Amino acid sequence: MRTVAVATDQLARRQPGGIGTYVRGLLRGLAGIEGLDVRPFGPRPGTGAHLRVALATAAWAKVPWEVPRDADVVHAPSLAGPVGGGRAGAVHSVAVHDLLWRDVADASTSRGRRFHEARLRRLVEHDEVRVVTTSPRLGDRLVAEGVAAERLVPVRLGADEETVPAPAAQMRVYLADHGIPGPFTLAVGTREPRKNLERLARAHAAALADHDELGPLVLVGPAGWGAVDTGDARVLGELPRSWVLGLLAVATVVAYVPLDEGWGLPPIEALRAGAPVVASATTPSVAANPEAVLVDPLDVDAIAAGLVAAAARGSAGREARRASVADLTWHQCALDHLAGW
């Protein structure tokens, strides 16, 4: 039996986001593999979670706090986690999802940028620690930072869910109650400058003028850091996970056009639901997927054209879209990690 310890601090944060989805999916994928004893450790959701996360993050800069002493593998799903602990000779790994604190000015605070730079330097210096990445482009950049190529562990994230989508009829009633009785364009994710929602809103307004089949732009997800002008979009805010999946299944188009992205879960979740997708060409999860309409996230006209092109694909290609992400499962994600460990 091999003991694999995975830090769960991201699940206790106020906005777990995509990394939280990754942690939950990886734990589920690992739990389905025989011969593994999977041990989550670190802060969990609940009263006082924010303080426990802050304490854990500070402690992990120096010591492997709460890391199981008998762990054969210790994995930190983000730069905030530990780089040590476990039994003698244990394998250690840290997932690096992006360098957005450098690439997108509004993606972080000055304090956040200092934190990430310090943790990245720490990771580079610990040359025994393996580095999990979801993007070849990011891997190349980390090598340029001083990470030896043999330390990189490329992985794919999953799009399969244990959560059952809310029924389409229920979603139609919910939308109608919010003044959205017909077709609609859906964007899922945190409302923050990096998600490029201002350009998306302008592009959608331009496309809608001649293509009413797009319907209103509907935004689902929590408010993040930084002001965002969402124009005439209908903001539904944070919804239960089953409702999000239900909306993906009935959307006319799902749009995901961030300025930059480490992987990009929403577009592959949308494809798994069979929805037409328009996405930034720089989104690794769909960069090579012909079922997604890829656009330049800085070009409002290109995004508008992409929305129209995606809507034109309609429901006829639903099964092809689902098949295009069939191999992106959390079980496969776990196997990718195991190969690297």
C-alpha positions in Angstrom: 0.0 0.0 0.0 1.4 3.4 -1.0 0.4 6.4 1.0 -0.4 9.6 -1.0 -0.9 12.8 1.0 -2.6 15.7 -0.7 -3.0 19.2 0.8 -6.6 20.4 0.9 -6.1 24.1 2.0 -7.6 25.3 -1.3 -11.0 23.7 -0.4 -11.1 25.9 2.8 -10.4 29.2 0.9 -13.2 31.7 0.4 -13.1 31.1 -3.4 -11.7 27.6 -4.1 -12.1 28.2 -7.8 -10.5 26.0 -10.4 -7.8 24.7 -8.1 -10.5 23.6 -5.7 -12.1 21.6 -8.5 -8.7 20.1 -9.3 -8.2 19.1 -5.6 -11.6 17.4 -5.4 -11.2 15.7 -8.7 -7.7 14.5 -8.0 -8.7 13.0 -4.6 -11.7 11.2 -6.3 -9.4 9.9 -9.1 -6.8 8.7 -6.6 -9.4 7.1 -4.4 -10.5 4.8 -7.3 -7.0 3.3 -7.8 -6.2 0.1 -5.9 -3.1 0.0 -3.8 -3.3 3.7 -2.7 -4.0 5.0 0.8 -5.1 8.6 0.0 -4.6 11.0 2.9 -6.0 14.6 2.6 -4.3 17.0 5.1 -4.4 20.6 6.0 -7.3 23.1 6.5 -10.8 22.0 5.7 -14.0 24.1 5.2 -15.8 25.2 8.3 -15.8 27.9 11.0 -12.5 29.6 11.2 -11.3 28.1 7.9 -9.8 31.4 6.7 -7.6 31.8 9.7 -6.5 28.1 9.5 -5.6 28.6 5.9 -3.5 31.6 6.7 -1.7 29.8 9.5 -1.1 26.7 7.3 0.2 28.8 4.4 2.7 30.6 6.7 3.8 27.4 8.4 4.3 25.5 5.1 6.9 28.1 4.1 9.2 26.6 6.8 7.9 23.2 8.0 5.7 20.4 6.7 2.9 21.1 9.2 0.3 18.3 9.4 1.9 16.3 6.6 1.4 12.6 7.5 4.8 11.2 8.6 4.3 7.9 6.8 3.4 9.5 3.4 5.3 8.0 0.4 4.1 10.9 -1.7 3.3 14.5 -0.6 1.5 16.7 -3.1 0.8 20.4 -2.9 -1.9 21.4 -5.4 -0.6 25.0 -5.4 2.5 27.0 -4.6 1.0 27.7 -1.1 1.5 24.1 0.0 4.5 22.4 1.6 7.6 21.0 -0.1 8.6 18.5 2.5 7.4 15.9 5.0 6.5 12.3 4.9 8.7 9.3 5.4 12.4 9.3 4.4 12.8 9.2 0.6 9.2 10.4 0.0 8.4 11.9 -3.3 7.3 15.6 -3.2 5.4 17.5 -5.9 3.9 20.9 -6.3 1.3 21.9 -9.0 2.0 25.2 -10.8 -1.1 26.3 -12.7 0.1 29.6 -14.2 2.2 32.7 -13.9 -0.8 35.0 -14.1 0.5 37.3 -11.3 3.1 38.4 -13.8 1.2 38.1 -17.0 -2.0 39.9 -16.1 -1.7 43.1 -14.1 -5.1 42.9 -12.5 -4.9 39.2 -11.6 -3.3 39.8 -8.2 -2.5 42.4 -5.6 1.1 43.6 -5.0 1.1 41.4 -1.9 -0.1 38.4 -3.9 2.6 39.0 -6.5 5.3 39.1 -3.8 3.9 35.9 -2.3 3.9 34.0 -5.6 7.3 35.2 -6.6 8.7 34.0 -3.2 7.0 30.6 -3.4 8.2 30.1 -7.0 11.8 30.9 -6.0 11.5 28.4 -3.2 10.2 25.7 -5.6 13.0 26.4 -8.1 15.6 26.0 -5.3 14.1 22.7 -4.0 15.4 20.7 -7.0 14.2 17.4 -5.6 10.6 18.5 -5.8 8.6 17.5 -8.9 6.6 20.2 -10.7 3.1 19.3 -12.0 1.9 21.4 -14.9 -1.1 21.4 -17.2 0.4 23.3 -20.1 3.5 22.7 -22.3 3.8 26.4 -22.7 3.9 26.9 -18.9 6.4 24.0 -18.7 8.8 25.8 -21.1 8.5 29.0 -19.0 9.3 27.1 -15.8 12.4 25.6 -17.4 13.5 29.2 -18.3 13.0 30.1 -14.6 15.5 27.4 -13.6 13.3 24.2 -13.2 15.1 21.3 -14.8 12.9 19.7 -17.5 13.1 16.3 -15.9 11.3 17.7 -12.9 8.2 18.5 -14.9 5.1 16.2 -14.6 2.6 17.0 -17.4 -1.0 16.2 -16.4 -4.5 16.7 -17.8 -7.5 17.7 -15.7 -10.9 16.1 -15.7 -14.3 17.1 -17.0 -16.3 14.2 -15.5 -18.5 14.9 -12.4 -20.1 13.0 -9.6 -22.6 15.8 -9.3 -25.8 15.2 -11.2 -26.9 18.2 -13.4 -30.1 19.8 -12.5 -32.9 18.8 -15.0 -33.3 21.0 -18.1 -36.9 21.7 -17.2 -35.9 23.1 -13.8 -33.3 25.3 -15.4 -35.7 26.6 -18.0 -38.1 27.6 -15.2 -35.3 29.2 -13.2 -34.2 31.2 -16.3 -37.7 32.3 -17.2 -38.2 33.5 -13.6 -35.1 35.7 -14.1 -36.3 37.2 -17.4 -34.5 34.7 -19.7 -37.2 32.7 -21.4 -35.4 31.6 -24.5 -31.9 31.1 -25.9 -28.9 32.5 -24.0 -25.1 32.8 -24.0 -23.5 31.5 -20.8 -20.2 32.4 -19.2 -19.1 30.5 -16.1 -16.3 31.7 -13.8 -15.2 34.3 -11.2 -16.0 37.8 -12.2 -12.6 39.4 -12.3 -10.5 41.4 -14.8 -8.5 38.4 -16.0 -11.7 36.7 -17.2 -12.0 39.4 -19.9 -15.7 39.8 -19.3 -15.7 43.4 -20.4 -14.6 42.5 -24.0 -17.0 39.5 -24.0 -19.9 41.8 -23.0 -19.1 44.2 -25.8 -18.6 41.4 -28.3 -21.8 39.8 -27.3 -23.7 43.1 -27.7 -22.3 43.6 -31.2 -23.1 40.0 -32.3 -26.6 40.1 -30.7 -27.6 43.1 -32.9 -27.8 40.8 -35.9 -28.1 37.4 -34.3 -30.8 37.3 -31.7 -30.4 33.5 -31.5 -27.6 34.2 -29.1 -30.0 35.5 -26.5 -28.8 37.5 -23.5 -25.3 37.0 -22.0 -25.7 35.3 -18.6 -22.9 35.3 -16.1 -22.6 32.6 -13.4 -20.0 32.6 -10.7 -18.8 34.6 -7.7 -17.4 38.1 -7.7 -13.7 38.2 -7.5 -11.0 40.7 -6.9 -11.1 43.8 -9.1 -13.8 45.9 -10.7 -15.5 44.5 -13.9 -18.0 46.3 -16.2 -20.3 43.5 -17.4 -22.5 45.8 -19.6 -26.0 44.4 -20.2 -25.1 40.9 -19.1 -27.5 39.2 -16.6 -25.5 38.4 -13.5 -26.9 35.3 -11.7 -23.9 35.1 -9.3 -22.8 31.9 -7.5 -25.1 28.9 -8.0 -25.1 25.3 -6.7 -22.8 23.0 -8.7 -25.7 20.9 -10.1 -27.4 24.1 -11.4 -24.2 25.2 -13.1 -24.0 21.8 -14.9 -27.7 22.1 -15.8 -27.1 25.5 -17.3 -24.2 24.3 -19.4 -26.4 21.6 -20.9 -29.1 24.0 -22.0 -27.0 27.0 -23.1 -27.1 28.1 -26.7 -23.4 29.0 -26.5 -20.8 28.8 -23.7 -18.2 31.5 -23.9 -14.8 31.4 -22.0 -12.4 34.0 -23.2 -9.9 34.8 -20.4 -6.8 36.9 -21.2 -4.7 34.0 -20.1 -5.3 30.6 -18.4 -3.4 27.8 -16.8 -5.8 25.1 -18.0 -9.5 26.1 -18.3 -12.1 23.8 -16.8 -15.4 25.5 -17.9 -14.9 25.0 -21.7 -14.2 21.2 -21.3 -17.1 20.9 -18.9 -19.3 22.7 -21.5 -18.1 20.3 -24.3 -18.9 17.4 -22.0 -22.4 18.7 -21.7 -22.6 18.9 -25.5 -22.7 22.7 -25.6 -21.2 24.8 -28.5 -18.1 26.6 -27.1 -16.1 29.7 -28.0 -12.8 30.0 -26.1 -9.6 31.9 -26.0 -7.0 30.3 -28.3 -4.6 30.5 -25.3 -6.7 28.2 -23.2 -4.7 25.0 -22.9 -7.6 22.6 -22.2 -9.1 23.3 -25.7 -6.2 24.7 -27.7 -6.0 21.6 -29.8 -9.8 20.7 -29.8 -11.5 21.3 -33.2 -14.9 21.2 -31.5 -14.2 24.6 -29.8 -14.3 27.8 -31.7 -11.0 29.5 -30.8 -10.6 33.3 -30.8 -8.1 36.1 -29.9 -9.2 37.3 -26.4 -8.0 40.8 -27.2 -10.1 41.2 -30.4 -13.7 42.1 -29.7 -14.7 41.6 -33.3 -13.1 38.1 -33.3 -15.0 37.2 -30.1 -18.2 38.4 -31.7 -17.6 36.3 -34.8 -16.7 33.3 -32.6 -20.0 33.6 -30.8 -21.9 33.5 -34.0 -19.9 30.6 -35.4 -20.4 28.6 -32.3 -24.1 29.2 -32.2 -24.3 28.1 -35.9 -23.0 24.7 -34.9 -26.2 24.1 -32.9 -27.2 20.8 -31.4 -26.2 18.7 -34.4 -22.7 18.3 -33.1 -23.5 17.5 -29.5 -22.2 14.0 -29.5 -19.0 15.0 -31.3 -18.4 17.6 -28.7 -18.9 15.1 -25.9 -16.5 12.6 -27.5 -13.8 15.3 -27.9 -13.3 15.4 -24.1 -14.1 11.8 -23.3 -10.5 11.1 -22.2 -10.4 14.0 -19.8 -11.4 12.3 -16.6 -10.2 12.6 -13.0 -9.2 9.0 -13.1 -6.9 9.8 -16.0 -5.7 12.8 -14.2 -4.8 10.6 -11.2 -2.9 8.2 -13.5 -0.9 11.1 -15.0 0.1 12.1 -11.4 1.1 8.6 -10.5 3.2 8.3 -13.6 5.1 11.4 -12.6 5.5 10.3 -9.0 
